[in-house]
């Protein structure tokens, strides 16, 4: 059985490999020379912070048999700098990073930004991504937002189709790293 719940600090070590899948797909030049264990440590530490778990952002996991098999992470757009500062500060302190990792801005103003959604490859095809996506409107409304925004890579048309089926519409484009993304939004109701 799949359970969807708020993430806890103890989940961080299982969340990190899922988020790492996204970083790999983004092909960010800034992370090219960072060894996987070093990046995993920074991601793990980020998901142990109050900033990532409650005060500025929301992290929800899908769990099966006591194992985290999916994650969704997002935040109100006005909190983007606080979220990015966690990664900047953690990467500054890591010997594995030659320079601090400074993420590109990804949000539009006045939206709840769906930053990351990932499912363990061994668990894909079980509806976990849809269950996680179904949790997002509640996350946004809890943060006082009625619009959800996300970015989808032009090179991932299947993901775009999924988001369109879920009611998202393209509202613009965004460069993140060397990839062009479509910025999509969806209004949510109380």
C-alpha positions as CSV (number, residue, x, y, z in Angstrom):
1,X,0.0,0.0,0.0
2,X,1.2,3.5,-0.8
3,X,0.9,6.2,1.9
4,X,1.3,9.9,1.1
5,X,2.4,11.9,4.1
6,X,4.4,15.0,5.1
7,X,8.1,14.3,5.1
8,X,10.1,14.1,8.3
9,X,13.8,14.8,8.9
10,X,14.4,11.0,9.0
11,X,13.3,10.7,5.4
12,X,16.0,13.0,4.0
13,X,18.5,10.2,3.2
14,X,15.8,8.5,1.1
15,X,14.6,11.7,-0.5
16,X,18.1,12.7,-1.7
17,X,18.5,10.0,-4.4
18,X,15.1,10.9,-5.8
19,X,16.0,14.6,-6.0
20,X,19.3,13.6,-7.5
21,X,17.5,12.1,-10.4
22,X,16.1,15.5,-11.2
23,X,19.5,17.2,-10.9
24,X,20.9,14.6,-13.3
25,X,18.2,15.3,-15.9
26,X,18.8,19.0,-15.6
27,X,22.4,18.6,-16.6
28,X,23.5,21.6,-14.7
29,X,27.1,22.7,-15.5
30,X,27.6,23.9,-11.9
31,X,27.1,20.4,-10.6
32,X,29.1,18.6,-13.3
33,X,32.3,18.3,-11.2
34,X,30.6,17.6,-7.9
35,X,30.9,13.9,-6.9
36,X,27.6,12.1,-6.4
37,X,28.2,11.5,-2.7
38,X,28.9,15.2,-2.1
39,X,25.8,16.3,-3.8
40,X,23.7,13.6,-2.0
41,X,25.1,14.9,1.3
42,X,24.0,18.5,0.5
43,X,20.6,17.4,-0.7
44,X,20.1,15.3,2.5
45,X,21.1,18.1,4.7
46,X,18.7,20.5,2.9
47,X,15.8,18.1,3.5
48,X,16.7,18.0,7.2
49,X,16.2,21.7,7.6
50,X,13.0,23.4,8.9
51,X,13.2,25.6,5.8
52,X,12.6,22.6,3.5
53,X,10.2,20.7,5.8
54,X,7.9,23.4,7.2
55,X,8.7,27.0,7.7
56,X,9.2,28.1,4.1
57,X,8.4,25.0,2.0
58,X,6.4,21.8,2.0
59,X,7.8,18.3,1.3
60,X,5.5,15.3,0.9
61,X,6.6,11.7,0.4
62,X,5.0,8.6,-0.9
63,X,5.9,5.6,1.2
64,X,5.6,1.9,0.4
65,X,6.7,-0.9,2.8
66,X,8.5,1.7,5.0
67,X,10.5,3.0,2.1
68,X,10.2,6.5,0.5
69,X,9.4,5.9,-3.1
70,X,8.3,9.3,-4.2
71,X,8.6,13.0,-3.2
72,X,7.0,16.3,-4.1
73,X,8.5,19.6,-2.9
74,X,7.4,23.2,-3.4
75,X,6.9,26.6,-1.8
76,X,5.3,30.0,-2.2
77,X,7.3,32.0,-4.8
78,X,8.2,34.7,-2.3
79,X,10.2,32.0,-0.4
80,X,12.4,31.1,-3.4
81,X,15.5,33.1,-2.1
82,X,15.2,31.4,1.3
83,X,15.0,28.0,-0.3
84,X,18.0,28.8,-2.6
85,X,20.0,30.1,0.3
86,X,19.9,26.7,2.0
87,X,21.6,25.1,-1.0
88,X,24.1,28.0,-1.4
89,X,25.1,27.8,2.3
90,X,25.3,24.0,2.4
91,X,27.4,23.9,-0.8
92,X,29.7,26.6,0.5
93,X,30.5,24.4,3.5
94,X,31.0,21.3,1.4
95,X,34.6,20.4,0.3
96,X,33.0,18.6,-2.7
97,X,31.9,21.9,-4.2
98,X,34.6,24.1,-5.8
99,X,32.2,27.0,-5.7
100,X,28.8,27.5,-4.0
101,X,25.9,26.2,-6.0
102,X,23.7,29.1,-6.9
103,X,20.4,28.0,-8.3
104,X,18.6,29.9,-11.1
105,X,15.4,31.6,-10.3
106,X,12.5,29.3,-11.4
107,X,9.3,30.9,-10.1
108,X,6.8,33.4,-11.3
109,X,5.4,35.9,-8.8
110,X,2.5,35.1,-6.6
111,X,2.3,31.3,-7.2
112,X,3.0,28.2,-5.2
113,X,5.9,26.7,-7.1
114,X,6.1,22.9,-7.6
115,X,9.9,22.7,-7.5
116,X,10.4,18.9,-7.6
117,X,8.4,15.7,-8.1
118,X,10.2,12.4,-8.4
119,X,9.3,8.7,-8.2
120,X,11.8,5.9,-7.6
121,X,12.3,4.3,-11.1
122,X,11.4,0.8,-9.6
123,X,8.0,2.2,-8.5
124,X,7.0,4.1,-11.6
125,X,3.8,3.0,-13.3
126,X,2.0,2.5,-9.9
127,X,0.2,5.9,-9.9
128,X,2.6,7.4,-7.3
129,X,3.3,10.5,-9.3
130,X,-0.4,11.1,-9.7
131,X,-0.9,10.7,-6.0
132,X,1.8,13.1,-5.2
133,X,0.5,15.6,-7.7
134,X,-3.0,15.3,-6.2
135,X,-1.5,16.5,-2.8
136,X,-0.1,19.7,-4.4
137,X,-3.4,21.8,-4.4
138,X,-3.8,21.3,-0.6
139,X,-0.1,22.2,-0.1
140,X,-0.6,25.4,-2.1
141,X,-3.9,26.4,-0.4
142,X,-2.3,25.7,3.0
143,X,0.3,28.3,2.0
144,X,-2.4,30.8,0.9
145,X,-1.8,30.4,-2.8
146,X,-4.5,29.8,-5.5
147,X,-2.1,29.3,-8.4
148,X,0.4,26.4,-8.8
149,X,3.4,26.9,-11.1
150,X,6.0,24.5,-12.4
151,X,8.6,24.2,-15.1
152,X,8.7,21.3,-17.6
153,X,11.7,20.7,-19.9
154,X,11.0,21.1,-23.6
155,X,12.9,17.7,-23.9
156,X,10.2,16.0,-21.8
157,X,7.0,16.1,-23.8
158,X,5.4,13.2,-21.9
159,X,5.6,15.1,-18.6
160,X,4.1,18.1,-20.3
161,X,1.2,16.0,-21.5
162,X,0.6,14.7,-18.0
163,X,0.5,18.2,-16.6
164,X,-1.9,19.3,-19.3
165,X,-4.2,16.4,-18.4
166,X,-4.0,17.7,-14.8
167,X,-5.2,21.1,-15.9
168,X,-1.9,23.0,-16.3
169,X,-1.4,25.5,-19.1
170,X,1.8,27.0,-20.5
171,X,2.2,30.7,-19.5
172,X,5.8,31.3,-20.7
173,X,9.3,29.9,-20.9
174,X,12.2,29.8,-18.5
175,X,15.9,29.1,-18.9
176,X,17.3,26.9,-16.1
177,X,20.9,26.0,-16.6
178,X,21.3,25.3,-20.3
179,X,17.8,23.9,-20.8
180,X,14.7,25.8,-21.9
181,X,11.6,25.0,-19.9
182,X,7.9,25.7,-20.3
183,X,6.4,27.5,-17.3
184,X,3.0,26.1,-16.6
185,X,0.3,27.1,-14.2
186,X,-3.0,25.9,-12.8
187,X,-5.5,27.7,-10.6
188,X,-6.8,25.8,-7.6
189,X,-9.9,26.4,-5.5
190,X,-10.6,26.1,-1.8
